Amino acid sequence: MANFVITVDEYTNLPPTVVGDGAETTAHDTDIVFTRVMFTTNTVPPYADPEFDPALNLKITSLPLSGELYDDGVQITITPHVISFADIDLNKLTYSPDGTNLTAHNTSFLFEISDTGSSTYVG
């Protein structure tokens, strides 16, 4: 009689595989209210996860050089700063442009996203 051994590996939830760049335009005196879609669907390339886990948290790793980011009305001054996508869904992440700068200009910030399965950040 022969024995056949089957080994089943431990389940490992993988982090998101893709987090792309996003962009938004606003007038010099108009705030932006960020949405989940801006960070997951409207990025190039869009957010992707091997197990199709939704995005859990957004980690802001740098601040814009012009204007301010706010989390529930409180200015974000230190990075990294983590905000849940549940709070983003409640319109708590906003950007306020520098109203004193009347010229057209670009500013940006860096971010990473974690998923609900692995909680590992990628960006």
Residue frames as qw, qx, qy, qz and C-alpha x, y, z in Angstrom:
[[0.000, 0.890, 0.456, 0.000, 0.00, 0.00, 0.00],
 [0.433, 0.242, 0.006, 0.868, 1.36, 3.44, -0.97],
 [0.166, -0.742, -0.433, 0.485, 0.71, 6.75, 0.75],
 [0.317, 0.578, 0.279, 0.698, 0.02, 10.01, -1.12],
 [0.319, -0.519, -0.372, 0.701, 0.77, 13.13, 0.93],
 [0.160, 0.765, 0.358, 0.511, -1.04, 16.38, 0.17],
 [0.369, -0.313, -0.295, 0.824, 0.36, 19.60, 1.60],
 [0.061, 0.852, 0.434, 0.288, -1.94, 22.60, 1.77],
 [0.386, 0.196, -0.192, 0.881, -0.09, 25.90, 2.14],
 [0.106, -0.572, -0.495, 0.645, -1.21, 28.59, 4.54],
 [0.269, 0.820, 0.434, 0.259, -3.44, 31.25, 2.98],
 [0.374, -0.331, -0.017, 0.866, -1.63, 34.51, 2.37],
 [0.272, 0.878, 0.389, -0.069, -3.62, 37.57, 1.42],
 [0.577, 0.152, 0.184, 0.781, -1.56, 39.63, -0.99],
 [0.045, -0.580, -0.170, 0.795, -1.37, 43.42, -0.93],
 [0.536, 0.778, 0.166, -0.282, -2.78, 45.51, -3.75],
 [0.755, 0.071, 0.382, 0.529, -0.78, 45.10, -6.91],
 [0.314, 0.441, 0.298, 0.786, -1.45, 48.47, -8.48],
 [0.114, -0.825, -0.358, 0.423, -1.91, 51.97, -7.17],
 [0.516, 0.461, 0.309, 0.653, -1.68, 54.63, -9.85],
 [0.182, -0.119, -0.098, 0.971, -1.36, 58.39, -10.13],
 [0.094, 0.751, 0.654, -0.026, -4.42, 60.62, -9.89],
 [0.200, 0.075, 0.101, 0.972, -5.17, 64.20, -10.86],
 [0.013, -0.778, -0.617, 0.118, -7.82, 66.80, -10.16],
 [0.237, 0.325, 0.120, 0.908, -8.29, 70.45, -11.16],
 [0.203, -0.756, -0.565, 0.261, -9.82, 73.22, -9.07],
 [0.141, 0.873, 0.081, 0.460, -10.18, 76.99, -9.15],
 [0.356, 0.391, -0.491, 0.692, -7.75, 78.98, -7.00],
 [0.281, -0.271, 0.440, -0.809, -10.42, 79.52, -4.32],
 [0.839, -0.090, -0.170, -0.509, -12.35, 76.21, -4.48],
 [0.455, -0.423, 0.760, -0.191, -11.70, 73.28, -2.15],
 [0.586, 0.166, -0.731, -0.308, -11.53, 69.68, -3.34],
 [0.731, -0.278, 0.464, -0.416, -13.43, 67.03, -1.42],
 [0.160, 0.374, -0.888, -0.215, -11.67, 63.74, -2.14],
 [0.880, -0.005, 0.070, -0.470, -13.61, 60.57, -2.90],
 [0.759, -0.207, 0.611, 0.086, -12.69, 56.89, -2.91],
 [0.760, 0.573, 0.288, 0.101, -13.04, 56.88, -6.72],
 [0.205, 0.941, -0.268, 0.026, -10.34, 59.57, -7.06],
 [0.269, -0.658, 0.702, -0.032, -7.78, 57.23, -5.45],
 [0.607, -0.068, 0.791, -0.027, -8.94, 53.86, -6.79],
 [0.635, 0.529, 0.560, 0.058, -10.84, 54.13, -10.08],
 [0.356, 0.932, 0.059, 0.024, -9.74, 57.46, -11.55],
 [0.375, -0.723, 0.498, 0.298, -6.02, 56.71, -11.25],
 [0.773, 0.567, -0.266, -0.096, -3.71, 55.55, -14.01],
 [0.417, -0.186, -0.810, -0.368, -3.55, 52.63, -13.66],
 [0.616, -0.524, -0.062, -0.585, -6.56, 52.01, -11.38],
 [0.424, -0.440, 0.695, -0.379, -6.29, 50.29, -7.98],
 [0.813, 0.105, -0.506, -0.269, -6.13, 46.49, -8.25],
 [0.453, -0.464, 0.685, -0.331, -5.95, 43.71, -5.67],
 [0.244, 0.198, -0.918, -0.241, -5.37, 40.00, -6.45],
 [0.036, -0.297, -0.925, 0.232, -8.16, 38.90, -4.10],
 [0.109, -0.588, -0.471, -0.648, -10.39, 41.85, -5.07],
 [0.388, -0.549, -0.523, 0.524, -10.16, 43.25, -1.53],
 [0.097, 0.924, 0.233, 0.288, -11.41, 46.84, -1.33],
 [0.334, 0.483, -0.331, 0.738, -9.11, 49.67, -0.31],
 [0.556, -0.575, -0.547, 0.247, -8.97, 50.08, 3.48],
 [0.348, -0.809, -0.079, 0.467, -6.70, 53.03, 4.32],
 [0.513, 0.764, -0.008, 0.391, -4.94, 55.85, 2.53],
 [0.638, -0.540, -0.038, 0.548, -1.52, 56.86, 3.88],
 [0.299, 0.941, -0.028, 0.157, -0.39, 60.36, 2.93],
 [0.843, -0.198, -0.013, 0.500, 3.42, 60.27, 2.82],
 [0.350, -0.036, 0.057, 0.934, 4.13, 63.85, 1.68],
 [0.122, 0.746, 0.462, -0.463, 2.21, 67.11, 1.79],
 [0.480, 0.731, 0.302, 0.381, 1.53, 69.50, -1.10],
 [0.467, -0.037, -0.092, 0.879, 3.89, 72.47, -1.34],
 [0.172, -0.135, -0.089, -0.972, 0.96, 74.80, -1.96],
 [0.665, -0.319, -0.276, -0.616, -2.37, 74.69, -0.14],
 [0.274, -0.328, 0.778, -0.461, -3.36, 72.39, 2.71],
 [0.516, -0.163, -0.805, -0.241, -4.85, 68.96, 3.22],
 [0.431, -0.322, 0.407, -0.739, -7.48, 68.53, 5.94],
 [0.358, -0.144, -0.923, -0.008, -8.75, 65.44, 7.76],
 [0.312, -0.673, -0.669, 0.043, -12.21, 66.17, 9.20],
 [0.068, -0.959, -0.146, -0.232, -11.46, 69.90, 9.27],
 [0.578, -0.733, 0.245, 0.262, -8.06, 69.56, 10.96],
 [0.435, 0.797, -0.406, -0.106, -5.01, 70.55, 8.89],
 [0.972, -0.053, 0.023, 0.226, -2.65, 67.66, 8.21],
 [0.021, 0.939, -0.342, 0.036, 0.84, 68.85, 9.16],
 [0.359, -0.525, 0.771, 0.019, 2.76, 65.63, 9.81],
 [0.844, 0.285, -0.344, -0.296, 3.37, 62.64, 7.56],
 [0.182, -0.217, -0.825, -0.489, 2.75, 59.84, 7.37],
 [0.438, 0.059, 0.365, -0.819, -0.92, 60.49, 8.00],
 [0.038, -0.150, -0.963, -0.219, -3.42, 57.63, 7.70],
 [0.502, 0.135, 0.191, -0.832, -7.10, 58.12, 6.94],
 [0.442, 0.170, 0.880, -0.030, -9.58, 55.32, 6.39],
 [0.060, -0.159, -0.641, -0.749, -11.55, 55.07, 3.18],
 [0.192, -0.644, -0.737, 0.075, -14.64, 54.95, 5.41],
 [0.179, -0.691, -0.202, 0.670, -13.77, 58.53, 6.44],
 [0.082, -0.181, 0.496, 0.845, -13.00, 59.51, 2.85],
 [0.082, -0.437, -0.817, -0.367, -16.48, 58.18, 1.96],
 [0.219, -0.777, -0.523, 0.273, -17.81, 60.63, 4.60],
 [0.314, 0.836, 0.110, 0.436, -16.06, 63.55, 2.78],
 [0.582, -0.785, -0.010, 0.213, -13.52, 64.07, 5.56],
 [0.621, -0.220, 0.313, 0.684, -10.41, 64.41, 3.34],
 [0.334, 0.909, 0.250, -0.002, -10.20, 67.79, 1.63],
 [0.577, 0.019, 0.122, 0.807, -7.67, 70.06, -0.08],
 [0.034, 0.941, 0.251, -0.224, -7.79, 73.83, 0.22],
 [0.646, 0.469, 0.069, 0.598, -5.71, 75.76, -2.33],
 [0.384, -0.378, -0.157, 0.828, -3.54, 78.70, -1.34],
 [0.233, 0.850, 0.472, 0.002, -5.86, 81.60, -2.15],
 [0.157, -0.859, 0.157, 0.460, -2.97, 84.08, -2.19],
 [0.337, -0.249, 0.702, 0.576, -1.32, 82.37, -5.17],
 [0.547, 0.591, 0.213, -0.554, -3.27, 83.72, -8.15],
 [0.301, 0.530, -0.665, -0.431, -1.12, 82.09, -10.84],
 [0.950, 0.080, -0.165, -0.254, -1.90, 78.69, -12.35],
 [0.016, 0.594, -0.787, 0.168, 0.31, 76.07, -10.76],
 [0.831, -0.080, -0.532, -0.138, 0.58, 72.40, -9.94],
 [0.280, -0.533, 0.669, -0.436, 1.07, 70.88, -6.52],
 [0.784, 0.008, -0.583, -0.212, 0.97, 67.27, -5.42],
 [0.505, -0.527, 0.587, -0.350, 1.25, 64.84, -2.54],
 [0.379, 0.241, -0.886, -0.111, 2.33, 61.22, -2.32],
 [0.727, -0.223, 0.301, -0.575, 0.09, 58.46, -1.04],
 [0.165, 0.158, -0.971, -0.071, -0.09, 54.72, -0.50],
 [0.735, -0.175, -0.099, -0.647, -3.10, 52.41, -0.14],
 [0.145, -0.179, 0.952, -0.204, -3.68, 49.33, 1.98],
 [0.546, -0.161, -0.615, -0.546, -6.34, 46.71, 1.34],
 [0.700, -0.440, 0.165, -0.537, -8.73, 45.08, 3.82],
 [0.979, -0.029, -0.199, -0.016, -7.07, 41.65, 3.56],
 [0.788, 0.140, -0.276, 0.532, -3.35, 42.23, 3.95],
 [0.311, -0.931, -0.115, 0.154, -3.21, 45.76, 5.45],
 [0.638, -0.194, 0.271, 0.694, 0.07, 46.19, 3.53],
 [0.200, 0.861, 0.061, -0.464, 0.61, 49.60, 1.95],
 [0.609, 0.140, 0.478, 0.617, 1.67, 50.08, -1.65],
 [0.178, 0.895, 0.173, -0.369, 2.03, 53.23, -3.66]]
